Amino acid sequence: MNQIEYRVRDGDLSAQDFIALAERVWPGEYNPSMASLALQRTLNITAWAGSELVGSVRILTDGYFFGTIPELLVDPAYQGQGVGHRLMELAWEASPTSLFFGAQPGKEQFYEALGFERSLQSFARRKPRG
């Protein structure tokens, strides 16, 4: 495996690279123009193996009261190698606020090992992606 380069506040993250990673983690159909707009609205922290995006965490924040992590993505080929751990450390360091987020069932211990505490129950109501 290549050495990983981490980039905090990666303003050059393209929708194409992000979608390619998202499809390896959560296969689906993604709209490139909508993805580009979403990336412009978040603080993006990325992990690169050469020219390939292998990990990403995004922070959505108002800069004072609230910050949330919409998703943490790590390429399946790089999972279990500390990439997600490092991305979350960098997210905590870069966030201007406390962080609140949901975890997929079974992943709670990963976040607890990083010092995050279980908090309020989360709720979701999904709109179709378009």
C-alpha positions as CSV (number, residue, x, y, z in Angstrom):
1,M,0.0,0.0,0.0
2,N,1.1,3.6,-0.6
3,Q,1.9,6.0,2.1
4,I,-1.1,8.1,3.1
5,E,-1.1,11.9,2.8
6,Y,-3.7,13.7,4.9
7,R,-5.1,17.1,3.8
8,V,-7.0,19.3,6.2
9,R,-9.4,21.8,4.6
10,D,-8.9,20.2,1.3
11,G,-10.5,22.8,-1.0
12,D,-9.3,21.0,-4.1
13,L,-11.4,17.9,-3.4
14,S,-13.4,17.2,-6.6
15,A,-16.8,15.7,-6.7
16,Q,-15.4,13.1,-9.1
17,D,-12.9,11.9,-6.6
18,F,-15.4,12.0,-3.7
19,I,-18.0,10.1,-5.7
20,A,-15.5,7.5,-6.7
21,L,-14.7,6.9,-3.0
22,A,-18.4,7.0,-2.0
23,E,-19.2,4.4,-4.6
24,R,-16.5,2.0,-3.2
25,V,-18.0,2.4,0.3
26,W,-21.7,3.0,-0.4
27,P,-22.6,1.9,-3.9
28,G,-25.3,4.1,-5.4
29,E,-26.0,6.8,-8.0
30,Y,-24.6,10.2,-7.1
31,N,-25.2,13.5,-8.9
32,P,-21.9,15.2,-9.6
33,S,-23.2,18.8,-9.6
34,M,-25.1,18.3,-6.3
35,A,-22.0,16.5,-4.8
36,S,-19.8,19.5,-5.8
37,L,-22.2,21.9,-4.1
38,A,-22.2,19.8,-0.9
39,L,-18.4,19.7,-0.8
40,Q,-18.3,23.5,-1.1
41,R,-20.4,23.7,2.1
42,T,-18.2,21.5,4.3
43,L,-14.8,21.4,5.8
44,N,-13.2,18.5,4.0
45,I,-10.4,16.4,5.4
46,T,-9.0,13.8,3.1
47,A,-6.6,10.8,2.9
48,W,-4.7,10.2,-0.4
49,A,-2.6,7.2,-1.5
50,G,-0.8,8.8,-4.4
51,S,-3.5,10.4,-6.6
52,E,-6.3,8.2,-5.3
53,L,-8.7,9.4,-2.6
54,V,-8.9,6.6,0.0
55,G,-10.6,8.4,2.9
56,S,-12.6,11.4,3.7
57,V,-14.4,13.0,6.6
58,R,-16.6,16.1,6.2
59,I,-17.6,18.6,8.9
60,L,-20.7,20.7,8.5
61,T,-20.6,23.6,11.0
62,D,-22.0,27.0,11.8
63,G,-18.6,27.8,13.2
64,Y,-19.9,28.5,16.8
65,F,-22.8,26.5,18.1
66,F,-22.8,23.3,16.1
67,G,-20.7,20.9,14.1
68,T,-21.7,17.5,12.6
69,I,-20.0,14.9,10.6
70,P,-22.2,13.8,7.7
71,E,-20.0,10.8,6.9
72,L,-16.6,9.2,7.4
73,L,-15.6,7.2,4.3
74,V,-12.6,4.9,4.1
75,D,-11.9,2.7,1.0
76,P,-12.5,-0.9,2.0
77,A,-9.0,-1.8,0.9
78,Y,-7.6,0.7,3.5
79,Q,-10.0,-0.1,6.4
80,G,-8.3,-1.4,9.5
81,Q,-5.1,0.5,8.8
82,G,-5.7,3.6,11.0
83,V,-7.0,5.8,8.2
84,G,-10.4,6.4,9.7
85,H,-8.8,6.9,13.1
86,R,-6.4,9.6,11.8
87,L,-9.2,11.3,9.8
88,M,-11.3,11.6,13.0
89,E,-8.4,13.0,15.0
90,L,-7.9,15.6,12.3
91,A,-11.6,16.4,12.3
92,W,-11.6,17.0,16.0
93,E,-8.5,19.2,15.8
94,A,-9.9,21.2,12.8
95,S,-13.5,21.6,14.1
96,P,-14.3,25.1,15.5
97,T,-17.1,23.5,17.6
98,S,-18.0,20.4,19.5
99,L,-19.0,17.6,17.1
100,F,-22.2,15.6,17.0
101,F,-22.9,12.8,14.7
102,G,-24.6,9.4,14.3
103,A,-22.8,6.1,14.0
104,Q,-23.8,3.1,12.0
105,P,-24.9,0.2,14.3
106,G,-21.8,-1.8,15.3
107,K,-19.4,1.1,14.8
108,E,-19.9,2.7,18.2
109,Q,-16.8,1.2,19.8
110,F,-14.6,2.8,17.1
111,Y,-15.8,6.3,18.0
112,E,-15.7,5.6,21.8
113,A,-12.0,4.5,21.4
114,L,-11.4,8.0,20.0
115,G,-12.9,9.7,23.1
116,F,-16.4,10.4,21.7
117,E,-19.3,9.7,24.1
118,R,-22.7,8.3,23.3
119,S,-25.1,11.1,23.3
120,L,-28.7,11.7,22.3
121,Q,-30.5,9.2,20.2
122,S,-30.5,10.3,16.5
123,F,-33.5,10.2,14.2
124,A,-33.6,10.2,10.4
125,R,-36.2,10.8,7.7
126,R,-34.7,10.4,4.2
127,K,-35.6,12.1,1.0
128,P,-34.7,10.3,-2.3
129,R,-31.4,11.4,-3.8
130,G,-31.8,13.2,-7.0
